[in-house]
Amino acid sequence: MPPTELDARTLFELPLFAGLSAAELAGIEPNLATEDYATGTYVFRRGDHGDALYVVLAGQVALENPVGSRPEI
């Protein structure tokens, strides 16, 4: 069963964070927040200011990019 809370221990188990030390993970932990989203809810949209990193603990997400659109560089 996937975890329902995000903490340093959960981060340590994810490949993205596996190279961080326990002290580094502990430094990140105060900035963690868990949010629940209903099916069909947009978490963010193209062009939104990026101020967060999302880690999916349970469920699925879909990333959509309209056909023919190009990301801005």
PDB file of N, CA, C and O in Angstrom:
ATOM      1  N   MET A   1       0.845  -1.178   0.000  1.00  0.00           N
ATOM      2  CA  MET A   1       0.000   0.000   0.000  1.00  0.00           C
ATOM      3  C   MET A   1       0.891   1.243   0.000  1.00  0.00           C
ATOM      4  O   MET A   1       1.804   1.337   0.820  1.00  0.00           O
ATOM      5  N   PRO A   2       0.646   2.205  -0.906  1.00  0.00           N
ATOM      6  CA  PRO A   2       1.481   3.400  -0.957  1.00  0.00           C
ATOM      7  C   PRO A   2       1.306   4.254   0.296  1.00  0.00           C
ATOM      8  O   PRO A   2       0.256   4.221   0.936  1.00  0.00           O
ATOM      9  N   PRO A   3       2.344   5.019   0.641  1.00  0.00           N
ATOM     10  CA  PRO A   3       2.218   5.904   1.802  1.00  0.00           C
ATOM     11  C   PRO A   3       1.197   6.998   1.532  1.00  0.00           C
ATOM     12  O   PRO A   3       0.957   7.364   0.382  1.00  0.00           O
ATOM     13  N   THR A   4       0.598   7.517   2.600  1.00  0.00           N
ATOM     14  CA  THR A   4      -0.368   8.603   2.447  1.00  0.00           C
ATOM     15  C   THR A   4       0.186   9.910   2.984  1.00  0.00           C
ATOM     16  O   THR A   4      -0.433  10.960   2.811  1.00  0.00           O
ATOM     17  N   GLU A   5       1.325   9.864   3.624  1.00  0.00           N
ATOM     18  CA  GLU A   5       1.976  11.063   4.136  1.00  0.00           C
ATOM     19  C   GLU A   5       3.376  11.146   3.550  1.00  0.00           C
ATOM     20  O   GLU A   5       4.034  10.129   3.336  1.00  0.00           O
ATOM     21  N   LEU A   6       3.815  12.350   3.298  1.00  0.00           N
ATOM     22  CA  LEU A   6       5.142  12.559   2.736  1.00  0.00           C
ATOM     23  C   LEU A   6       6.076  13.010   3.849  1.00  0.00           C
ATOM     24  O   LEU A   6       5.832  14.025   4.501  1.00  0.00           O
ATOM     25  N   ASP A   7       7.139  12.256   4.062  1.00  0.00           N
ATOM     26  CA  ASP A   7       8.130  12.608   5.067  1.00  0.00           C
ATOM     27  C   ASP A   7       9.504  12.224   4.533  1.00  0.00           C
ATOM     28  O   ASP A   7       9.615  11.682   3.434  1.00  0.00           O
ATOM     29  N   ALA A   8      10.544  12.501   5.305  1.00  0.00           N
ATOM     30  CA  ALA A   8      11.914  12.227   4.866  1.00  0.00           C
ATOM     31  C   ALA A   8      12.113  10.750   4.558  1.00  0.00           C
ATOM     32  O   ALA A   8      12.817  10.409   3.607  1.00  0.00           O
ATOM     33  N   ARG A   9      11.512   9.878   5.338  1.00  0.00           N
ATOM     34  CA  ARG A   9      11.663   8.437   5.097  1.00  0.00           C
ATOM     35  C   ARG A   9      11.060   8.042   3.748  1.00  0.00           C
ATOM     36  O   ARG A   9      11.641   7.245   3.012  1.00  0.00           O
ATOM     37  N   THR A  10       9.901   8.600   3.434  1.00  0.00           N
ATOM     38  CA  THR A  10       9.264   8.317   2.148  1.00  0.00           C
ATOM     39  C   THR A  10      10.126   8.835   1.007  1.00  0.00           C
ATOM     40  O   THR A  10      10.295   8.150  -0.002  1.00  0.00           O
ATOM     41  N   LEU A  11      10.673  10.038   1.154  1.00  0.00           N
ATOM     42  CA  LEU A  11      11.543  10.597   0.116  1.00  0.00           C
ATOM     43  C   LEU A  11      12.757   9.718  -0.114  1.00  0.00           C
ATOM     44  O   LEU A  11      13.161   9.507  -1.258  1.00  0.00           O
ATOM     45  N   PHE A  12      13.344   9.204   0.954  1.00  0.00           N
ATOM     46  CA  PHE A  12      14.540   8.371   0.854  1.00  0.00           C
ATOM     47  C   PHE A  12      14.292   7.146  -0.023  1.00  0.00           C
ATOM     48  O   PHE A  12      15.211   6.653  -0.678  1.00  0.00           O
ATOM     49  N   GLU A  13      13.071   6.661  -0.037  1.00  0.00           N
ATOM     50  CA  GLU A  13      12.725   5.472  -0.816  1.00  0.00           C
ATOM     51  C   GLU A  13      12.519   5.770  -2.300  1.00  0.00           C
ATOM     52  O   GLU A  13      12.398   4.842  -3.100  1.00  0.00           O
ATOM     53  N   LEU A  14      12.478   7.042  -2.682  1.00  0.00           N
ATOM     54  CA  LEU A  14      12.273   7.420  -4.079  1.00  0.00           C
ATOM     55  C   LEU A  14      13.615   7.624  -4.769  1.00  0.00           C
ATOM     56  O   LEU A  14      14.496   8.275  -4.207  1.00  0.00           O
ATOM     57  N   PRO A  15      13.796   7.081  -5.977  1.00  0.00           N
ATOM     58  CA  PRO A  15      15.081   7.210  -6.675  1.00  0.00           C
ATOM     59  C   PRO A  15      15.564   8.652  -6.816  1.00  0.00           C
ATOM     60  O   PRO A  15      16.766   8.904  -6.737  1.00  0.00           O
ATOM     61  N   LEU A  16      14.662   9.593  -7.022  1.00  0.00           N
ATOM     62  CA  LEU A  16      15.044  10.995  -7.187  1.00  0.00           C
ATOM     63  C   LEU A  16      15.803  11.538  -5.980  1.00  0.00           C
ATOM     64  O   LEU A  16      16.690  12.379  -6.132  1.00  0.00           O
ATOM     65  N   PHE A  17      15.467  11.069  -4.799  1.00  0.00           N
ATOM     66  CA  PHE A  17      16.055  11.586  -3.562  1.00  0.00           C
ATOM     67  C   PHE A  17      17.037  10.617  -2.909  1.00  0.00           C
ATOM     68  O   PHE A  17      17.594  10.930  -1.857  1.00  0.00           O
ATOM     69  N   ALA A  18      17.258   9.460  -3.503  1.00  0.00           N
ATOM     70  CA  ALA A  18      18.070   8.408  -2.888  1.00  0.00           C
ATOM     71  C   ALA A  18      19.504   8.835  -2.600  1.00  0.00           C
ATOM     72  O   ALA A  18      20.124   8.293  -1.685  1.00  0.00           O
ATOM     73  N   GLY A  19      20.047   9.784  -3.347  1.00  0.00           N
ATOM     74  CA  GLY A  19      21.424  10.215  -3.146  1.00  0.00           C
ATOM     75  C   GLY A  19      21.605  11.233  -2.037  1.00  0.00           C
ATOM     76  O   GLY A  19      22.736  11.610  -1.729  1.00  0.00           O
ATOM     77  N   LEU A  20      20.524  11.683  -1.432  1.00  0.00           N
ATOM     78  CA  LEU A  20      20.622  12.674  -0.361  1.00  0.00           C
ATOM     79  C   LEU A  20      20.889  11.998   0.979  1.00  0.00           C
ATOM     80  O   LEU A  20      20.447  10.876   1.230  1.00  0.00           O
ATOM     81  N   SER A  21      21.609  12.694   1.814  1.00  0.00           N
ATOM     82  CA  SER A  21      21.888  12.174   3.157  1.00  0.00           C
ATOM     83  C   SER A  21      20.657  12.346   4.045  1.00  0.00           C
ATOM     84  O   SER A  21      19.717  13.060   3.696  1.00  0.00           O
ATOM     85  N   ALA A  22      20.681  11.686   5.186  1.00  0.00           N
ATOM     86  CA  ALA A  22      19.584  11.821   6.149  1.00  0.00           C
ATOM     87  C   ALA A  22      19.440  13.272   6.596  1.00  0.00           C
ATOM     88  O   ALA A  22      18.323  13.755   6.783  1.00  0.00           O
ATOM     89  N   ALA A  23      20.560  13.970   6.769  1.00  0.00           N
ATOM     90  CA  ALA A  23      20.514  15.376   7.187  1.00  0.00           C
ATOM     91  C   ALA A  23      19.892  16.248   6.094  1.00  0.00           C
ATOM     92  O   ALA A  23      19.110  17.152   6.388  1.00  0.00           O
ATOM     93  N   GLU A  24      20.238  15.978   4.844  1.00  0.00           N
ATOM     94  CA  GLU A  24      19.661  16.752   3.737  1.00  0.00           C
ATOM     95  C   GLU A  24      18.156  16.507   3.629  1.00  0.00           C
ATOM     96  O   GLU A  24      17.384  17.444   3.422  1.00  0.00           O
ATOM     97  N   LEU A  25      17.748  15.263   3.767  1.00  0.00           N
ATOM     98  CA  LEU A  25      16.318  14.950   3.733  1.00  0.00           C
ATOM     99  C   LEU A  25      15.584  15.600   4.898  1.00  0.00           C
ATOM    100  O   LEU A  25      14.468  16.095   4.736  1.00  0.00           O
ATOM    101  N   ALA A  26      16.204  15.599   6.062  1.00  0.00           N
ATOM    102  CA  ALA A  26      15.593  16.242   7.234  1.00  0.00           C
ATOM    103  C   ALA A  26      15.440  17.740   6.996  1.00  0.00           C
ATOM    104  O   ALA A  26      14.496  18.351   7.497  1.00  0.00           O
ATOM    105  N   GLY A  27      16.355  18.338   6.239  1.00  0.00           N
ATOM    106  CA  GLY A  27      16.255  19.759   5.918  1.00  0.00           C
ATOM    107  C   GLY A  27      15.107  20.068   4.976  1.00  0.00           C
ATOM    108  O   GLY A  27      14.555  21.169   5.002  1.00  0.00           O
ATOM    109  N   ILE A  28      14.747  19.110   4.150  1.00  0.00           N
ATOM    110  CA  ILE A  28      13.638  19.279   3.211  1.00  0.00           C
ATOM    111  C   ILE A  28      12.293  19.078   3.903  1.00  0.00           C
ATOM    112  O   ILE A  28      11.302  19.719   3.553  1.00  0.00           O
ATOM    113  N   GLU A  29      12.270  18.193   4.875  1.00  0.00           N
ATOM    114  CA  GLU A  29      11.014  17.756   5.496  1.00  0.00           C
ATOM    115  C   GLU A  29      10.093  18.888   5.969  1.00  0.00           C
ATOM    116  O   GLU A  29       8.882  18.775   5.781  1.00  0.00           O
ATOM    117  N   PRO A  30      10.600  19.977   6.575  1.00  0.00           N
ATOM    118  CA  PRO A  30       9.681  21.033   7.020  1.00  0.00           C
ATOM    119  C   PRO A  30       8.919  21.712   5.879  1.00  0.00           C
ATOM    120  O   PRO A  30       7.907  22.372   6.114  1.00  0.00           O
ATOM    121  N   ASN A  31       9.400  21.552   4.655  1.00  0.00           N
ATOM    122  CA  ASN A  31       8.754  22.189   3.506  1.00  0.00           C
ATOM    123  C   ASN A  31       7.770  21.274   2.781  1.00  0.00           C
ATOM    124  O   ASN A  31       7.199  21.664   1.763  1.00  0.00           O
ATOM    125  N   LEU A  32       7.570  20.072   3.292  1.00  0.00           N
ATOM    126  CA  LEU A  32       6.686  19.116   2.635  1.00  0.00           C
ATOM    127  C   LEU A  32       5.236  19.352   3.031  1.00  0.00           C
ATOM    128  O   LEU A  32       4.934  19.734   4.161  1.00  0.00           O
ATOM    129  N   ALA A  33       4.354  19.116   2.078  1.00  0.00           N
ATOM    130  CA  ALA A  33       2.916  19.203   2.338  1.00  0.00           C
ATOM    131  C   ALA A  33       2.229  18.112   1.533  1.00  0.00           C
ATOM    132  O   ALA A  33       2.627  17.824   0.404  1.00  0.00           O
ATOM    133  N   THR A  34       1.212  17.511   2.102  1.00  0.00           N
ATOM    134  CA  THR A  34       0.437  16.495   1.407  1.00  0.00           C
ATOM    135  C   THR A  34      -0.887  17.109   0.985  1.00  0.00           C
ATOM    136  O   THR A  34      -1.570  17.746   1.786  1.00  0.00           O
ATOM    137  N   GLU A  35      -1.244  16.913  -0.278  1.00  0.00           N
ATOM    138  CA  GLU A  35      -2.508  17.428  -0.798  1.00  0.00           C
ATOM    139  C   GLU A  35      -3.243  16.307  -1.509  1.00  0.00           C
ATOM    140  O   GLU A  35      -2.628  15.454  -2.150  1.00  0.00           O
ATOM    141  N   ASP A  36      -4.546  16.313  -1.393  1.00  0.00           N
ATOM    142  CA  ASP A  36      -5.389  15.347  -2.094  1.00  0.00           C
ATOM    143  C   ASP A  36      -6.130  16.079  -3.208  1.00  0.00           C
ATOM    144  O   ASP A  36      -6.581  17.210  -3.026  1.00  0.00           O
ATOM    145  N   TYR A  37      -6.253  15.426  -4.359  1.00  0.00           N
ATOM    146  CA  TYR A  37      -6.960  15.997  -5.499  1.00  0.00           C
ATOM    147  C   TYR A  37      -8.024  15.017  -5.965  1.00  0.00           C
ATOM    148  O   TYR A  37      -7.772  13.816  -6.062  1.00  0.00           O
ATOM    149  N   ALA A  38      -9.197  15.526  -6.248  1.00  0.00           N
ATOM    150  CA  ALA A  38     -10.282  14.697  -6.768  1.00  0.00           C
ATOM    151  C   ALA A  38      -9.995  14.339  -8.225  1.00  0.00           C
ATOM    152  O   ALA A  38      -9.298  15.075  -8.924  1.00  0.00           O
ATOM    153  N   THR A  39     -10.525  13.228  -8.672  1.00  0.00           N
ATOM    154  CA  THR A  39     -10.380  12.816 -10.059  1.00  0.00           C
ATOM    155  C   THR A  39     -10.842  13.938 -10.983  1.00  0.00           C
ATOM    156  O   THR A  39     -11.902  14.529 -10.780  1.00  0.00           O
ATOM    157  N   GLY A  40     -10.030  14.224 -12.000  1.00  0.00           N
ATOM    158  CA  GLY A  40     -10.375  15.255 -12.978  1.00  0.00           C
ATOM    159  C   GLY A  40      -9.917  16.652 -12.612  1.00  0.00           C
ATOM    160  O   GLY A  40     -10.089  17.581 -13.401  1.00  0.00           O
ATOM    161  N   THR A  41      -9.341  16.821 -11.439  1.00  0.00           N
ATOM    162  CA  THR A  41      -8.873  18.131 -10.994  1.00  0.00           C
ATOM    163  C   THR A  41      -7.533  18.461 -11.640  1.00  0.00           C
ATOM    164  O   THR A  41      -6.641  17.615 -11.696  1.00  0.00           O
ATOM    165  N   TYR A  42      -7.393  19.688 -12.125  1.00  0.00           N
ATOM    166  CA  TYR A  42      -6.109  20.142 -12.640  1.00  0.00           C
ATOM    167  C   TYR A  42      -5.218  20.521 -11.465  1.00  0.00           C
ATOM    168  O   TYR A  42      -5.622  21.297 -10.599  1.00  0.00           O
ATOM    169  N   VAL A  43      -4.021  19.979 -11.434  1.00  0.00           N
ATOM    170  CA  VAL A  43      -3.056  20.313 -10.387  1.00  0.00           C
ATOM    171  C   VAL A  43      -2.318  21.581 -10.786  1.00  0.00           C
ATOM    172  O   VAL A  43      -2.096  22.467  -9.962  1.00  0.00           O
ATOM    173  N   PHE A  44      -1.943  21.660 -12.045  1.00  0.00           N
ATOM    174  CA  PHE A  44      -1.368  22.885 -12.599  1.00  0.00           C
ATOM    175  C   PHE A  44      -1.629  22.883 -14.093  1.00  0.00           C
ATOM    176  O   PHE A  44      -1.941  21.852 -14.688  1.00  0.00           O
ATOM    177  N   ARG A  45      -1.495  24.064 -14.687  1.00  0.00           N
ATOM    178  CA  ARG A  45      -1.729  24.214 -16.120  1.00  0.00           C
ATOM    179  C   ARG A  45      -0.496  24.805 -16.786  1.00  0.00           C
ATOM    180  O   ARG A  45       0.320  25.469 -16.147  1.00  0.00           O
ATOM    181  N   ARG A  46      -0.382  24.553 -18.058  1.00  0.00           N
ATOM    182  CA  ARG A  46       0.722  25.103 -18.837  1.00  0.00           C
ATOM    183  C   ARG A  46       0.767  26.612 -18.634  1.00  0.00           C
ATOM    184  O   ARG A  46      -0.252  27.298 -18.717  1.00  0.00           O
ATOM    185  N   GLY A  47       1.962  27.112 -18.369  1.00  0.00           N
ATOM    186  CA  GLY A  47       2.147  28.538 -18.156  1.00  0.00           C
ATOM    187  C   GLY A  47       2.099  28.956 -16.696  1.00  0.00           C
ATOM    188  O   GLY A  47       2.479  30.079 -16.366  1.00  0.00           O
ATOM    189  N   ASP A  48       1.637  28.071 -15.812  1.00  0.00           N
ATOM    190  CA  ASP A  48       1.623  28.393 -14.382  1.00  0.00           C
ATOM    191  C   ASP A  48       3.050  28.565 -13.881  1.00  0.00           C
ATOM    192  O   ASP A  48       3.970  27.901 -14.358  1.00  0.00           O
ATOM    193  N   HIS A  49       3.225  29.456 -12.921  1.00  0.00           N
ATOM    194  CA  HIS A  49       4.523  29.641 -12.278  1.00  0.00           C
ATOM    195  C   HIS A  49       4.857  28.369 -11.502  1.00  0.00           C
ATOM    196  O   HIS A  49       4.050  27.888 -10.706  1.00  0.00           O
ATOM    197  N   GLY A  50       6.044  27.834 -11.738  1.00  0.00           N
ATOM    198  CA  GLY A  50       6.455  26.615 -11.044  1.00  0.00           C
ATOM    199  C   GLY A  50       7.053  26.924  -9.687  1.00  0.00           C
ATOM    200  O   GLY A  50       8.174  27.425  -9.603  1.00  0.00           O
ATOM    201  N   ASP A  51       6.326  26.636  -8.632  1.00  0.00           N
ATOM    202  CA  ASP A  51       6.822  26.920  -7.286  1.00  0.00           C
ATOM    203  C   ASP A  51       6.760  25.688  -6.383  1.00  0.00           C
ATOM    204  O   ASP A  51       6.870  25.796  -5.162  1.00  0.00           O
ATOM    205  N   ALA A  52       6.580  24.507  -7.006  1.00  0.00           N
ATOM    206  CA  ALA A  52       6.457  23.294  -6.201  1.00  0.00           C
ATOM    207  C   ALA A  52       6.929  22.091  -7.009  1.00  0.00           C
ATOM    208  O   ALA A  52       6.965  22.117  -8.239  1.00  0.00           O
ATOM    209  N   LEU A  53       7.284  21.050  -6.288  1.00  0.00           N
ATOM    210  CA  LEU A  53       7.601  19.751  -6.876  1.00  0.00           C
ATOM    211  C   LEU A  53       6.534  18.789  -6.379  1.00  0.00           C
ATOM    212  O   LEU A  53       6.326  18.661  -5.173  1.00  0.00           O
ATOM    213  N   TYR A  54       5.862  18.118  -7.291  1.00  0.00           N
ATOM    214  CA  TYR A  54       4.796  17.200  -6.920  1.00  0.00           C
ATOM    215  C   TYR A  54       5.313  15.772  -6.929  1.00  0.00           C
ATOM    216  O   TYR A  54       5.956  15.343  -7.888  1.00  0.00           O
ATOM    217  N   VAL A  55       5.034  15.042  -5.869  1.00  0.00           N
ATOM    218  CA  VAL A  55       5.367  13.627  -5.758  1.00  0.00           C
ATOM    219  C   VAL A  55       4.045  12.886  -5.609  1.00  0.00           C
ATOM    220  O   VAL A  55       3.299  13.127  -4.660  1.00  0.00           O
ATOM    221  N   VAL A  56       3.756  11.993  -6.538  1.00  0.00           N
ATOM    222  CA  VAL A  56       2.494  11.253  -6.502  1.00  0.00           C
ATOM    223  C   VAL A  56       2.671  10.042  -5.592  1.00  0.00           C
ATOM    224  O   VAL A  56       3.440   9.131  -5.899  1.00  0.00           O
ATOM    225  N   LEU A  57       1.956  10.041  -4.474  1.00  0.00           N
ATOM    226  CA  LEU A  57       2.039   8.942  -3.511  1.00  0.00           C
ATOM    227  C   LEU A  57       1.064   7.828  -3.842  1.00  0.00           C
ATOM    228  O   LEU A  57       1.339   6.659  -3.572  1.00  0.00           O
ATOM    229  N   ALA A  58      -0.061   8.175  -4.419  1.00  0.00           N
ATOM    230  CA  ALA A  58      -1.077   7.182  -4.765  1.00  0.00           C
ATOM    231  C   ALA A  58      -1.915   7.732  -5.903  1.00  0.00           C
ATOM    232  O   ALA A  58      -2.140   8.939  -5.992  1.00  0.00           O
ATOM    233  N   GLY A  59      -2.375   6.852  -6.767  1.00  0.00           N
ATOM    234  CA  GLY A  59      -3.209   7.277  -7.882  1.00  0.00           C
ATOM    235  C   GLY A  59      -2.398   7.510  -9.137  1.00  0.00           C
ATOM    236  O   GLY A  59      -1.280   7.013  -9.274  1.00  0.00           O
ATOM    237  N   GLN A  60      -2.968   8.265 -10.044  1.00  0.00           N
ATOM    238  CA  GLN A  60      -2.350   8.522 -11.336  1.00  0.00           C
ATOM    239  C   GLN A  60      -2.523   9.979 -11.712  1.00  0.00           C
ATOM    240  O   GLN A  60      -3.438  10.656 -11.242  1.00  0.00           O
ATOM    241  N   VAL A  61      -1.625  10.452 -12.569  1.00  0.00           N
ATOM    242  CA  VAL A  61      -1.765  11.781 -13.160  1.00  0.00           C
ATOM    243  C   VAL A  61      -1.584  11.643 -14.664  1.00  0.00           C
ATOM    244  O   VAL A  61      -0.953  10.699 -15.140  1.00  0.00           O
ATOM    245  N   ALA A  62      -2.131  12.575 -15.395  1.00  0.00           N
ATOM    246  CA  ALA A  62      -1.940  12.632 -16.841  1.00  0.00           C
ATOM    247  C   ALA A  62      -1.368  14.000 -17.174  1.00  0.00           C
ATOM    248  O   ALA A  62      -1.852  15.024 -16.692  1.00  0.00           O
ATOM    249  N   LEU A  63      -0.336  14.005 -17.999  1.00  0.00           N
ATOM    250  CA  LEU A  63       0.243  15.251 -18.489  1.00  0.00           C
ATOM    251  C   LEU A  63      -0.182  15.402 -19.935  1.00  0.00           C
ATOM    252  O   LEU A  63       0.012  14.498 -20.748  1.00  0.00           O
ATOM    253  N   GLU A  64      -0.760  16.541 -20.250  1.00  0.00           N
ATOM    254  CA  GLU A  64      -1.267  16.758 -21.597  1.00  0.00           C
ATOM    255  C   GLU A  64      -0.551  17.933 -22.235  1.00  0.00           C
ATOM    256  O   GLU A  64      -0.271  18.937 -21.582  1.00  0.00           O
ATOM    257  N   ASN A  65      -0.261  17.794 -23.516  1.00  0.00           N
ATOM    258  CA  ASN A  65       0.336  18.862 -24.305  1.00  0.00           C
ATOM    259  C   ASN A  65      -0.441  18.892 -25.617  1.00  0.00           C
ATOM    260  O   ASN A  65      -0.379  17.933 -26.386  1.00  0.00           O
ATOM    261  N   PRO A  66      -1.169  19.969 -25.887  1.00  0.00           N
ATOM    262  CA  PRO A  66      -2.000  20.010 -27.092  1.00  0.00           C
ATOM    263  C   PRO A  66      -1.192  19.694 -28.355  1.00  0.00           C
ATOM    264  O   PRO A  66      -0.040  20.108 -28.488  1.00  0.00           O
ATOM    265  N   VAL A  67      -1.809  18.962 -29.266  1.00  0.00           N
ATOM    266  CA  VAL A  67      -1.160  18.592 -30.521  1.00  0.00           C
ATOM    267  C   VAL A  67      -0.742  19.857 -31.265  1.00  0.00           C
ATOM    268  O   VAL A  67      -1.523  20.797 -31.409  1.00  0.00           O
ATOM    269  N   GLY A  68       0.496  19.863 -31.731  1.00  0.00           N
ATOM    270  CA  GLY A  68       0.999  20.998 -32.497  1.00  0.00           C
ATOM    271  C   GLY A  68       1.550  22.123 -31.651  1.00  0.00           C
ATOM    272  O   GLY A  68       2.094  23.086 -32.192  1.00  0.00           O
ATOM    273  N   SER A  69       1.424  22.029 -30.343  1.00  0.00           N
ATOM    274  CA  SER A  69       1.959  23.094 -29.498  1.00  0.00           C
ATOM    275  C   SER A  69       3.440  22.846 -29.260  1.00  0.00           C
ATOM    276  O   SER A  69       3.911  21.710 -29.282  1.00  0.00           O
ATOM    277  N   ARG A  70       4.143  23.913 -29.037  1.00  0.00           N
ATOM    278  CA  ARG A  70       5.576  23.812 -28.761  1.00  0.00           C
ATOM    279  C   ARG A  70       5.856  24.483 -27.430  1.00  0.00           C
ATOM    280  O   ARG A  70       5.337  25.567 -27.164  1.00  0.00           O
ATOM    281  N   PRO A  71       6.655  23.869 -26.606  1.00  0.00           N
ATOM    282  CA  PRO A  71       7.013  24.528 -25.343  1.00  0.00           C
ATOM    283  C   PRO A  71       7.883  25.747 -25.615  1.00  0.00           C
ATOM    284  O   PRO A  71       8.715  25.738 -26.522  1.00  0.00           O
ATOM    285  N   GLU A  72       7.685  26.786 -24.827  1.00  0.00           N
ATOM    286  CA  GLU A  72       8.518  27.981 -24.944  1.00  0.00           C
ATOM    287  C   GLU A  72       9.875  27.713 -24.334  1.00  0.00           C
ATOM    288  O   GLU A  72       9.995  26.989 -23.345  1.00  0.00           O
ATOM    289  N   ILE A  73      10.893  28.301 -24.930  1.00  0.00           N
ATOM    290  CA  ILE A  73      12.259  28.143 -24.412  1.00  0.00           C
ATOM    291  C   ILE A  73      12.745  29.480 -23.914  1.00  0.00           C
ATOM    292  O   ILE A  73      13.873  29.588 -23.433  1.00  0.00           O
TER     293      ILE A  73
END
